Amino acid sequence: MRAILNGELLSRARASQGVALRSILFIVLTVFGVLVPTLDAQAQSVTRSFQISLWEGGGGPWSAGNGDTDIHSFLPRTVQSSAQLPGRFIVVGWDPTVPLTDAGIDWSRVVAVEIDEPYASVDHFLKFPDNSPACQPDPVALASAIAPIDTMVQQRATELQALAPKARFWVNFDRVEAHWMAYCSRPNVFNRHYIDVVSADWSDDNANNTISTVRPFYSVVAANRPKPDQQLALIPGTFYRAGIDSPATQASYLQGYFDYANSANQNCNLSPGGRGVTGNFDGCPVWMVMGWLSNTFKKDGTTYVGVLDPGAAVIAADWRSQVGMAVRPDLAHQLKPGEISRLVFHLLSDD
């Protein structure tokens, strides 16, 4: 694919001597970031069109290996050190009250920072006593509750842009907010232009942690993006609650998420946005499928058995079958920013 792209660009340049730099850059970005070839059914059946990660953290002794994830994640304030992770990684569960500048992290390796459920404190405004969505909450009270959180989260986004300009700023909403945004068709009460990746999870309602439950949220967000390059992330449950859930039932929910991501990413033609080309699933509607969670831990008397625990082998089998699948060639071989620069230089030198 890379050779085809290079040949296409070189032939265009040679056919148009004296093309302005702006025109060359337009060709590069158009071919690279917008025009995605349509693959035949056979190619689609043996590849996946999305990247995979796991929320790594918790109390277990397990850590994700290369057969469990495409990109590792790092949970700050744990015994784990980001220096131990190979290659690039995602920072997950960042506390929005803490400036990113306080972290001893190699930002050159960070592809995204995830802020987890920052608006949970306002959830009581969004539902009636019977937990049904309150689509017309007190607008002044809700806005007053959201405003300081919004300001704080946006400051973290500004810090990330300064520390790692190519990294994505990711906000994950809880199921109360996600259901309210979908049911009331008001996603932009919470969704903001400074958010690069949006997600929601139903991890505290595992029986309903299915793609059919979460699809309305993703549909309303995708239809009302505050900026054209905003992407989605899916967070399927890769765990079961000991003595409550059936591991086999939980495993059966995963395929729906994989199918959704494959379908959504058949055309990766979203705008590259102000961040420009990153070489990491640019333009794809679904940027990431991240399983929650990897390790086993206890909370409020409940044991959450993560996918890397031997007790979750049936979930791990379905998860690893996707990780082991080849990524679609045009997505697996996206050019990196440095390669784009060298290619443009080569084009100019040939003119």
N, C-alpha and C positions, 0 to 999 in steps of 0.2 A: 504494500500500500504506500509506503514512504517513497519507493522508487517511482511509482506511478505519479504520485503527487509532484515530486521533483521534476519529472519529465514534462508533466503538464504545464507547470509554471515556466520552465525554461523555454519550451516551445512557444508559449504565448509571448514571453519577453523578446525572443529573437524575431518574432513576426512583427513586433512593434518597436522599432528602434526609437530611442529617445523618450520612452514612456516615463512620465513623471513618477517620483517616489510615491506620491499619494496613490496613484493608480496601481502600482505594484503591491503596495501594502493592502489595498482593497482586494486584489486578486488573492493574495495569501490568506487573508482572514476569511474571505468568502469560501474558498475551497476548503480551508482547514476547519473553520468553525461553523459553517452553515450548510454546505452541500454534503450531505451524508449519503453514501450509496445505499440503495435498497438491496437487501440480500435475499437470495432465494430461500424457499422453505427448508431445503436441506441444510443450508448453512445455519439458519436460525435454530434448527432442531439440535445441533451439536455444539452450540456456543451459547453464552449468556451475554446480555447487553447491559450489564450493571456490575458495579464493584461491591465487594463484601467486606464488612468489618465486624468486630465483636466489641461490645462494651466490656473491657477488661478491668477487673477490680473485684473487691469483695474479700471474703475471709478464707477462701480455699487455697490450697497449695498449687493449683494448676495455673499455667499461663499458656496463651494461645501460641501454637506453632504455625509454620508456614502453610500447613494443610487446613488451618482453621480460618484464615483471613487473608485478604489482599493487602490491607493496610492495618497496622496495629493501632491501638488506642492507649492513651495514658490518662489515668485518673490521678490528679494532683492530691497531695496530702496523704499519700499512702506510702508503704515501705518500698514500693516500686520506684525506680529511678528512670526517667526518660532516656538517660544515657545508655541504658541497657537494651533499648529497643533498636532493632535493625531498621535502617532506612527512614522513610518519612512516617509520620504518625499524626493521629488526631488527638487533641486534648479534649477530654470529655468531663462533664460534670463540674465545669468551672463555676466557682462561687461568684455571682455577679457583684457582690459587695467588695470584692478584692481586685485592685488594679492588676492588669496583666503584667505591668512593669515590675511587680513584686516577685515574679516567678523566675527561678533559675532554670530556664528552659532554652534549648537551642532552637530559636525561632526559625532558623533557616530550614529546618526539617519539618516544620508544622504545616499541614495542609488545611487544617480547620480547627476552630475552637468551638465547642458545644456548651451552651448555657442551658442548664436543665430546669425547666418549669419555674421560671422566675416570677410568674404572675399568680402563683398558687394562693397567695394571701387575699386575692380579690375574688376568689371563686364563689364566695357566699353571695355576691351580688348577682350571680348568673343563674341562680336556681331558686325555685319555690321550696317550701318545706317538704314537699313530696319528691324533691329532686328533679322535677321537670324544668326545662329551660325557661328562664324569665327573659323573654326577648326585649322587654321594655323596662330595664332597671332604671333607677334614678340616674339620669344622665350626668348630673353634677357630681353626685357621690362617686359614681363609677370612674368618671374622668379624673377626679381628684385622687382616687386610689391608684389609678394606672400611671399618672403623670410622673411621680418620683421614680417609679420602677423603670419606666420608659427612658427617662433621662440617664439613669444609672447604666442600663443595658446598652444604650447608645454610646456611652462613654467607653465601655469595653470594646465596642466595635471600632471606635476611633483609634483606640490604643492598638488593636490588632492590625489595623491598616498601616500604622506607623512601624510596627515591629515586623510584620510579615505581609507585605502588600499583596501577595498572590494567594494568601490563605483565605479560606471562607469563614464567615461568621455565621454560626448555626444556632438557632433557638428551637428548643423542643418544648411544646405545650403539653399540659396534662389533659386527660380525657374530658374533664368538665369544660375547659376552655374550648377544646376541639369540637365537642358535641354542640356547644352553644354557637360557635362560629358557623358550623354547618347548618344546624337546625334553624337559626335565626338569620342566616345569610348575611352575616356581618363580620367577615374575617379581618377587615382592616381596622377594626377597633383595637386589635392586638398586633396584627402583622404590619411590619414597618419596612420602609425602603432601605434601611441599613442592614437588613437581614438577608444574607446570601442563600441560606438553606433553612427550610422550615420542615418540622416534623411534629408528630404527636405519638404518644404511646398509651396503650391500655394495660400496662403491666400490672396495675392494681385491680384489674377486672379480667383475669386471665381467661375466663370462660367466654368472654366476648372479644378477645384479642385476635380478631379475624379480619381479613381484608374487606369483607362485606360491611363490617362495622366501621372501619376507618376510611373507606373509600369516599363517603360524602364530604368528609373534612378535606381530603386532598383535592377533590373535584372543585370545591368552592374556593380554595386557596389558588389553585392553578388558573381558575377563571377570573381571578381578581388580583393578580400579582401587582404589588406596588412598584415594581421595576421589572423590565422585560427579561432580565437574566436570572431572576430568583429561581432556585431549584428546590426539589423536594428530597427528603430522606425518609425511608421506611424503617420502622423499628419493630420487627416481629419478635414475639417472645421465644427465646431459646432456653427455656427453663420450665420446671413444673414445681408446684408446691407439694411438698411431701405430705402424703395422707389426704390430699385434697384433689389434685389433678391427676389425670391419666397421662403419662409421658407420651403414649402413642397418639392420643387425641391432640396434645399440644404439637407434636411433630407434624400432624396432618394439616395444621394451619399454615405451615411455612410455604407450601407450594403456591398458595394464593398470592402471597407477597412477591414471590419470584416471578410469577406470571404477570402481575401488574407491572413490575419494573421492566420486564422484557418488552411488554406491549408499549409502555409509555416511551421507551427509548429507541423505538424503531426509527424515529426521526429526531436526531439531536441537533435541532436548528434554532435553539434559543439564542438571543444576542449574547456575545461575550461580555458585554457590560464594561463598566469602568475598570474592573480588575484586569481585563484583557485575557490573553491566552495563558493558561496554566499548564496545559497538557494533561489535565486530570478530569476527564469526562466533561469537558467544556460543552455547553449547549444542550446537555442531556436533561430532560425534565426530572428524572430521578438521578440524583447525584450519588446516593449511597443507600445500601441496604445494610443496616447495622443490627445485629442480634443482641438482645438484652436477655440474659447476661451470660458471662463466661463462667464465673466461679460460684460456689455455693456459700450462702450466708443466712443468718437468722435475723428476723426482725419481728418484734412484738409476738414472739412465740411461734412464728411460722418459719419453716425452713424452705428457702428458695434454692432448688437444686439446679445449678447452671449447666450449660451444655458440655463443659469440659469435665464435669464430674462423671465418673464411670457409671453412676446410677442413671444418667441421662443418655445412655448409649443410643437409644432409638432416635432421639432428637439429633444427636451428633451425626448419625449416619445420613439423615436427610440433609443436614446442613453441609457436611463435607462433600456430599455428592455435587452440590452447586459450586463450592469452592474449587473442586477439582476440575470443573468444566472450563474449557478455554473461553477467554473473553473474545467477543466479536472482533475480528482483525482490525477494522477501521477505528475501533475504540481502544484496542490494546496498543496500537502503534501511533497514537497521537504524538505530534511533535512537541518538544519542550520549548519554552521561550528562547533558550540559547540557540536551538536548532533553527527556529524561525529567523533569528537575527542573521545567522550564517547564510541561510538560504537567500534572504533579501540582499545581503552583500554580494553573493555570487551572481545574482540576477543583475545587479547594477554594474558589476565589473565586466559582465558579458556584453553590455549594451554599447 
